[in-house]
């Protein structure tokens, strides 16, 4: 029976959706993890779908020349860096291909110039934020289960196992964020185990320790936020005191008591234990204050390059009226302000608008204003009468793309240029297809914000016909 489920000596040919490798056996398309185009392997079929199969490689006959030795010991289990076994230049090739496929198959629009992807200066230790989860239900690896040794350690502090909301992989090393992140995480876990502090049980919704969030800047200013599931003042005080004593360099130590069923802290009060209630990032002379709830691009170095491309594409001369849609904490708006007459940021998250206003004030920028509300409701003739008709619109929506009413409002506003920033080329191409009769795609510029993953950021410059 097992033999019938194995396809022998199948060649991996491509990368498909969801970062999965693609192989073909006759007319069958097979999606599988942990493989690289050019591999030849026996594949165990795990699922049969209507139009494709899913499988896992169980024996390799030939390894691709494009393979790389993964740096992380958790590779293949964690799932966070699914392409770490692939050479970086090959990762970039497939990210470019993702963008091209989206515009060809979804956008159906002509691109006058497709620029080569901007690679990340750092492929490791590039993130400025990581969020870890405490769990009383640790994910056990196949090796641990097969070892026959007593499995008495049930606590974990790390990342959720993909597709398993109730299981967390205990992470002892991670190469995404610079130190002292690993040191802090491991010290907190060891302290919690030694003091018999309860780790959160997501099924039962109980336990003291829930999440650990670590933010940092290029200057290595560090913020630590501990999220508790119970309000035990003595244990909270002792743990935070331990963190402060062990890591006196922490600039901001904060905590949250979250008794809700979901992990989001955007609607929760954040308490300051010691230090400041913010850290500050500096880019090209601009300072951005980052609080515990602030949205900020997690690859700071690449974010700067992205903003510089946006500014170049906008091509401002100092006289333009610019709208920055989905403006977040105002980073793009602040970057454009010195070269525009006026910038209006539109954002639906209240806390982000407050951060944006603070950042503009911090940098002495007086020609930027921010409006809070649902963008599809705000983008009306009334807004344009009050703030002026836009010459340039910059839009950076969430992965779902822009609401059709926002697209319609942009068409009616008739800006001379649209600079569309997206973390999802598929929805970006869909939106651009809706305005293709009115705008031509001048440039497309992919940017790699997240090495070792299939995610790619993309910027498109649209010019009114």
C-alpha positions as CSV (number, residue, x, y, z in Angstrom):
1,X,0.0,0.0,0.0
2,X,2.8,2.4,0.9
3,X,4.6,1.6,-2.3
4,X,1.6,2.6,-4.4
5,X,1.7,6.1,-2.8
6,X,5.3,6.7,-3.8
7,X,6.2,8.2,-7.2
8,X,9.8,7.4,-8.0
9,X,12.6,9.6,-9.5
10,X,10.5,12.7,-10.0
11,X,12.2,15.9,-11.0
12,X,11.3,19.2,-9.2
13,X,10.9,21.9,-11.9
14,X,9.5,25.0,-10.4
15,X,8.3,27.0,-7.4
16,X,4.5,27.5,-7.0
17,X,2.0,29.1,-4.7
18,X,2.6,29.1,-1.0
19,X,6.4,28.8,-1.4
20,X,6.0,25.1,-2.3
21,X,8.2,23.4,-4.9
22,X,6.5,22.0,-8.0
23,X,7.1,18.6,-9.6
24,X,5.3,16.8,-12.4
25,X,4.7,13.1,-13.0
26,X,3.0,12.7,-16.4
27,X,-0.1,15.0,-16.2
28,X,0.0,15.2,-12.5
29,X,1.2,18.4,-10.7
30,X,2.7,17.8,-7.3
31,X,3.3,20.4,-4.6
32,X,5.9,19.6,-2.0
33,X,8.0,21.3,0.7
34,X,11.8,21.3,1.4
35,X,12.7,20.7,-2.3
36,X,14.6,22.9,-4.8
37,X,14.1,23.0,-8.6
38,X,16.6,20.6,-10.0
39,X,16.2,17.9,-7.3
40,X,15.3,14.4,-8.3
41,X,13.4,12.5,-5.6
42,X,11.0,9.8,-4.7
43,X,7.8,11.5,-3.5
44,X,5.4,10.2,-0.9
45,X,1.9,11.4,-1.9
46,X,0.1,12.7,1.3
47,X,-3.0,14.3,-0.2
48,X,-5.0,14.0,-3.4
49,X,-6.8,17.0,-4.6
50,X,-9.1,17.5,-7.6
51,X,-6.4,19.2,-9.8
52,X,-3.2,18.4,-8.1
53,X,-1.4,16.3,-5.5
54,X,0.6,17.1,-2.3
55,X,3.6,15.1,-1.2
56,X,6.9,15.0,0.6
57,X,10.3,13.9,-0.7
58,X,11.4,10.7,1.0
59,X,14.5,9.9,-0.9
60,X,16.7,12.1,-3.0
61,X,18.5,10.6,-6.1
62,X,20.0,13.9,-7.2
63,X,20.4,17.3,-5.4
64,X,19.9,20.5,-7.3
65,X,23.0,22.6,-7.9
66,X,20.9,25.5,-6.6
67,X,20.8,24.1,-3.1
68,X,22.2,25.8,-0.1
69,X,23.0,24.3,3.3
70,X,20.4,25.8,5.7
71,X,21.9,27.8,8.5
72,X,19.1,27.3,11.1
73,X,18.8,24.0,13.1
74,X,15.0,24.5,13.0
75,X,14.8,24.5,9.2
76,X,12.2,22.1,7.9
77,X,10.2,22.2,11.1
78,X,9.7,25.9,11.8
79,X,8.5,26.8,8.4
80,X,9.4,30.4,8.8
81,X,12.3,30.4,6.3
82,X,11.1,27.8,3.8
83,X,13.6,28.8,1.1
84,X,16.7,28.7,3.3
85,X,17.9,25.6,1.4
86,X,18.0,27.6,-1.9
87,X,20.8,29.9,-3.1
88,X,19.8,33.5,-2.6
89,X,20.2,34.4,-6.3
90,X,17.7,31.7,-7.2
91,X,15.3,33.0,-4.6
92,X,15.4,36.3,-6.3
93,X,14.8,34.7,-9.7
94,X,11.6,33.1,-8.5
95,X,10.4,36.3,-6.7
96,X,10.8,38.2,-10.0
97,X,8.9,35.4,-11.7
98,X,6.1,35.7,-9.2
99,X,5.6,39.4,-10.0
100,X,5.8,38.9,-13.8
101,X,3.3,36.0,-13.6
102,X,0.9,38.2,-11.6
103,X,1.0,41.0,-14.1
104,X,0.7,38.7,-17.1
105,X,-1.9,36.3,-15.9
106,X,-4.0,38.6,-13.6
107,X,-3.2,42.2,-14.7
108,X,-3.1,41.4,-18.5
109,X,-1.3,44.7,-18.9
110,X,1.8,45.8,-20.7
111,X,4.8,46.9,-18.6
112,X,7.1,49.4,-20.3
113,X,10.0,48.5,-18.0
114,X,10.5,45.7,-15.6
115,X,13.4,46.5,-13.3
116,X,15.6,43.8,-11.7
117,X,14.6,43.0,-8.1
118,X,16.4,44.9,-5.3
119,X,18.2,42.3,-3.2
120,X,18.4,42.5,0.5
121,X,21.7,43.7,1.9
122,X,21.4,41.2,4.7
123,X,19.9,37.8,4.2
124,X,20.1,37.1,8.0
125,X,19.5,39.3,11.0
126,X,17.5,41.8,9.0
127,X,14.2,41.9,11.0
128,X,13.5,44.6,13.6
129,X,10.6,42.8,15.2
130,X,9.7,39.2,16.2
131,X,6.8,37.8,18.2
132,X,7.2,34.6,20.1
133,X,4.4,32.5,21.7
134,X,4.5,30.7,25.0
135,X,2.7,27.3,24.9
136,X,2.1,24.4,27.2
137,X,1.7,22.3,24.1
138,X,5.1,21.9,22.5
139,X,5.4,20.5,19.0
140,X,7.4,17.2,19.0
141,X,9.7,16.5,16.1
142,X,9.7,13.1,14.4
143,X,13.2,12.5,15.8
144,X,12.0,13.2,19.4
145,X,9.1,10.8,19.0
146,X,11.2,8.0,17.5
147,X,14.0,8.4,20.1
148,X,12.0,6.6,22.8
149,X,13.3,8.9,25.4
150,X,10.8,10.4,28.0
151,X,9.1,13.5,26.6
152,X,8.5,15.3,29.9
153,X,9.2,18.8,28.6
154,X,5.9,20.3,27.4
155,X,6.6,24.0,27.5
156,X,7.7,25.9,24.4
157,X,8.6,29.5,23.6
158,X,8.8,30.0,19.8
159,X,6.7,30.0,16.7
160,X,3.5,28.3,15.8
161,X,3.8,25.1,13.8
162,X,2.3,25.8,10.4
163,X,-1.3,24.8,10.2
164,X,-1.4,23.9,13.9
165,X,-2.8,26.7,16.0
166,X,-2.4,24.7,19.2
167,X,1.3,23.6,18.8
168,X,4.4,25.8,19.2
169,X,7.9,24.9,18.2
170,X,10.4,25.5,20.9
171,X,13.0,27.9,19.3
172,X,16.5,27.9,20.7
173,X,18.1,29.8,17.8
174,X,16.7,32.2,15.2
175,X,18.7,34.0,12.6
176,X,16.2,36.7,11.7
177,X,16.8,39.4,14.3
178,X,20.1,40.5,15.8
179,X,21.1,39.9,19.3
180,X,20.2,40.2,22.1
181,X,17.0,38.7,20.8
182,X,18.1,35.0,21.1
183,X,19.7,35.7,24.5
184,X,16.5,37.4,25.9
185,X,14.2,34.7,24.6
186,X,16.2,31.8,26.0
187,X,16.8,33.5,29.3
188,X,13.1,34.2,29.7
189,X,12.2,30.6,28.9
190,X,14.8,29.2,31.3
191,X,13.7,31.5,34.1
192,X,10.0,30.6,33.5
193,X,10.7,26.9,33.6
194,X,12.9,27.2,36.8
195,X,10.2,29.1,38.6
196,X,7.4,26.8,37.3
197,X,5.5,29.6,35.7
198,X,2.6,28.4,33.7
199,X,2.8,28.7,29.9
200,X,-0.4,29.6,28.0
201,X,-2.7,26.8,26.9
202,X,-4.4,28.0,23.8
203,X,-7.1,25.3,23.9
204,X,-8.1,26.0,27.5
205,X,-7.3,29.7,27.4
206,X,-5.4,29.8,30.6
207,X,-1.8,30.3,31.7
208,X,0.4,33.2,32.9
209,X,2.9,33.6,30.0
210,X,1.4,34.3,26.6
211,X,3.7,36.2,24.2
212,X,7.1,37.8,24.0
213,X,7.6,40.6,21.5
214,X,11.0,42.1,20.8
215,X,11.6,45.2,18.7
216,X,14.9,46.7,17.8
217,X,16.5,49.6,15.7
218,X,19.5,49.8,13.5
219,X,21.3,51.5,16.4
220,X,20.3,48.4,18.5
221,X,17.8,50.2,20.7
222,X,15.7,47.3,22.1
223,X,12.0,47.2,23.2
224,X,10.7,44.1,25.0
225,X,7.0,43.5,25.6
226,X,5.8,40.6,27.7
227,X,2.1,39.6,27.3
228,X,0.5,37.8,30.2
229,X,-2.7,35.8,30.2
230,X,-3.3,36.3,33.9
231,X,-3.0,39.2,36.3
232,X,-0.6,37.8,38.9
233,X,1.2,41.0,40.1
234,X,4.0,39.2,42.1
235,X,5.0,36.8,39.3
236,X,4.8,39.6,36.7
237,X,6.9,41.9,38.9
238,X,9.5,39.2,39.5
239,X,9.9,38.2,35.8
240,X,10.2,41.8,34.6
241,X,12.7,42.5,37.3
242,X,14.7,39.5,36.1
243,X,14.7,40.7,32.5
244,X,15.7,44.2,33.6
245,X,18.6,42.9,35.7
246,X,19.9,40.5,33.1
247,X,19.6,42.9,30.2
248,X,20.1,46.5,31.5
249,X,20.6,47.7,27.8
250,X,16.9,47.3,27.1
251,X,15.6,50.8,26.3
252,X,11.9,50.0,26.8
253,X,10.4,47.2,29.0
254,X,6.6,46.9,28.8
255,X,3.9,44.4,29.6
256,X,0.3,43.7,28.7
257,X,-2.4,41.6,30.5
258,X,-4.4,40.0,27.7
259,X,-7.3,37.8,28.9
260,X,-9.0,37.7,25.5
261,X,-9.1,34.6,23.4
262,X,-7.0,36.1,20.6
263,X,-3.4,37.3,20.8
264,X,-3.8,40.8,19.3
265,X,-2.8,43.6,21.7
266,X,-4.0,46.5,19.5
267,X,-7.0,46.8,21.7
268,X,-5.2,46.2,25.0
269,X,-3.6,48.7,27.4
270,X,0.2,48.5,27.5
271,X,2.0,49.2,30.8
272,X,5.5,50.6,31.1
273,X,7.7,48.7,33.6
274,X,11.0,50.6,33.0
275,X,12.7,52.8,30.5
276,X,10.9,54.7,27.7
277,X,7.5,53.8,26.1
278,X,9.1,54.0,22.7
279,X,12.3,53.4,20.7
280,X,13.5,55.6,17.8
281,X,14.6,54.6,14.3
282,X,16.5,57.0,12.1
283,X,16.6,56.9,8.3
284,X,18.2,59.5,6.1
285,X,18.0,62.1,8.8
286,X,14.3,61.4,9.6
287,X,13.4,60.0,13.0
288,X,10.5,57.7,13.6
289,X,9.2,56.9,17.0
290,X,8.1,53.3,17.4
291,X,5.7,52.3,20.2
292,X,4.5,48.8,21.2
293,X,1.6,48.9,18.8
294,X,3.3,50.8,15.9
295,X,3.3,49.4,12.4
296,X,6.7,49.7,11.0
297,X,8.4,47.8,8.0
298,X,10.2,44.9,9.6
299,X,13.3,45.1,7.3
300,X,14.5,48.7,8.0
301,X,17.4,48.7,5.5
302,X,15.1,47.5,2.6
303,X,12.3,49.8,3.7
304,X,14.7,52.7,3.2
305,X,15.4,51.5,-0.3
306,X,11.7,51.1,-1.0
307,X,10.9,54.6,0.1
308,X,13.7,56.0,-2.1
309,X,12.2,54.2,-5.1
310,X,8.8,55.6,-4.2
311,X,10.2,59.1,-4.1
312,X,12.0,58.6,-7.4
313,X,8.9,57.3,-9.1
314,X,6.8,60.1,-7.7
315,X,9.2,62.6,-9.4
316,X,8.1,65.5,-7.3
317,X,9.2,69.1,-8.1
318,X,7.9,70.8,-5.0
319,X,4.6,72.0,-6.3
320,X,2.6,68.7,-6.1
321,X,-0.4,67.9,-3.9
322,X,0.2,64.3,-2.8
323,X,-2.1,61.7,-1.2
324,X,-0.6,58.8,0.7
325,X,-3.3,56.1,1.1
326,X,-3.0,53.5,3.8
327,X,-0.3,55.8,5.2
328,X,0.4,53.8,8.4
329,X,2.7,55.6,10.7
330,X,3.5,58.2,8.1
331,X,6.9,57.0,6.9
332,X,6.3,57.5,3.2
333,X,4.4,60.7,3.7
334,X,7.4,62.1,5.7
335,X,9.8,61.0,3.1
336,X,7.9,62.8,0.4
337,X,7.1,66.0,2.3
338,X,10.4,67.8,1.5
339,X,9.8,67.5,-2.2
340,X,6.0,68.2,-2.3
341,X,3.8,71.2,-1.7
342,X,1.4,69.2,0.5
343,X,1.0,65.6,1.6
344,X,-2.3,64.1,2.9
345,X,-2.0,60.7,4.6
346,X,-5.2,58.6,4.8
347,X,-5.2,55.7,7.3
348,X,-7.9,53.6,9.0
349,X,-6.0,52.6,12.1
350,X,-6.4,55.2,14.9
351,X,-3.1,54.4,16.6
352,X,-1.2,54.6,13.4
353,X,-2.6,58.0,12.7
354,X,-1.5,59.2,16.1
355,X,2.0,57.8,15.5
356,X,2.1,59.5,12.0
357,X,1.2,62.9,13.5
358,X,3.9,62.4,16.2
359,X,6.5,61.4,13.6
360,X,5.7,64.5,11.4
361,X,6.0,66.7,14.5
362,X,9.2,65.0,15.6
363,X,10.8,65.9,12.3
364,X,9.4,69.4,12.1
365,X,7.4,68.6,9.0
366,X,4.5,71.1,8.6
367,X,3.1,70.3,5.2
368,X,1.8,66.9,6.1
369,X,-1.6,66.1,7.6
370,X,-3.3,62.8,8.4
371,X,-6.9,61.7,8.3
372,X,-8.3,58.7,10.2
373,X,-11.1,56.6,8.8
374,X,-12.2,54.0,6.3
375,X,-10.4,54.9,3.1
376,X,-13.3,53.8,0.8
377,X,-15.6,56.2,2.7
378,X,-13.1,59.1,2.9
379,X,-12.1,59.1,-0.8
380,X,-14.9,61.4,-2.0
381,X,-15.4,64.7,-3.7
382,X,-15.7,66.3,-0.3
383,X,-12.2,65.3,0.6
384,X,-10.8,66.6,-2.6
385,X,-12.6,69.9,-2.2
386,X,-11.1,70.3,1.3
387,X,-7.6,69.0,0.7
388,X,-7.2,69.6,-3.1
389,X,-7.2,67.4,-6.1
390,X,-4.2,65.0,-6.0
391,X,-1.4,65.3,-8.5
392,X,0.2,62.1,-7.2
393,X,-1.3,59.3,-5.3
394,X,0.8,56.8,-3.4
395,X,-1.0,53.7,-2.2
396,X,0.3,50.9,0.0
397,X,-2.7,48.7,0.9
398,X,-2.8,45.5,2.9
399,X,-2.4,42.1,1.2
400,X,-6.0,42.1,0.2
401,X,-5.4,45.1,-2.0
402,X,-7.6,48.1,-2.5
403,X,-11.4,48.1,-2.1
404,X,-13.1,48.6,-5.5
405,X,-14.6,51.9,-4.3
406,X,-11.1,53.2,-3.6
407,X,-10.0,52.2,-7.1
408,X,-13.1,54.0,-8.5
409,X,-12.3,57.1,-6.5
410,X,-8.7,57.1,-7.7
411,X,-9.9,56.9,-11.3
412,X,-12.3,59.8,-10.7
413,X,-9.6,61.9,-9.0
414,X,-7.4,61.5,-12.1
415,X,-4.0,62.1,-10.5
416,X,-1.1,62.4,-13.0
417,X,0.8,59.6,-11.4
418,X,0.0,56.6,-9.1
419,X,2.7,54.9,-7.2
420,X,1.4,51.6,-6.0
421,X,3.3,49.7,-3.3
422,X,2.2,46.2,-2.5
423,X,3.2,43.1,-0.5
424,X,0.9,41.0,-2.7
425,X,1.6,41.2,-6.5
426,X,-1.6,39.3,-7.3
427,X,-4.0,41.8,-5.7
428,X,-1.8,44.6,-7.0
429,X,-2.1,43.3,-10.6
430,X,-5.9,42.8,-10.1
431,X,-6.3,46.4,-9.0
432,X,-4.1,47.8,-11.8
433,X,-6.1,45.8,-14.3
434,X,-9.2,47.7,-13.2
435,X,-7.6,51.1,-14.1
436,X,-5.6,49.9,-17.2
437,X,-7.9,51.9,-19.5
438,X,-6.9,55.1,-17.8
439,X,-3.3,54.5,-16.8
440,X,-0.3,52.8,-18.3
441,X,2.3,50.8,-16.3
442,X,5.6,52.7,-16.7
443,X,7.8,50.8,-14.3
444,X,7.6,47.8,-12.1
445,X,10.2,47.4,-9.3
446,X,10.2,44.3,-7.1
447,X,12.0,44.6,-3.7
448,X,13.1,41.7,-1.5
449,X,12.0,42.5,2.0
450,X,12.0,38.9,3.4
451,X,14.9,36.7,2.3
452,X,14.4,32.9,2.5
453,X,10.6,33.3,2.0
454,X,8.4,33.5,-1.1
455,X,7.1,36.9,-0.1
456,X,8.0,39.9,-2.4
457,X,7.2,43.6,-2.2
458,X,6.5,45.3,-5.5
459,X,6.3,49.0,-6.6
460,X,4.5,50.0,-9.8
461,X,4.5,53.5,-11.4
462,X,1.3,54.3,-13.3
463,X,1.0,57.3,-15.6
464,X,-2.3,58.8,-16.7
465,X,-3.0,58.2,-20.4
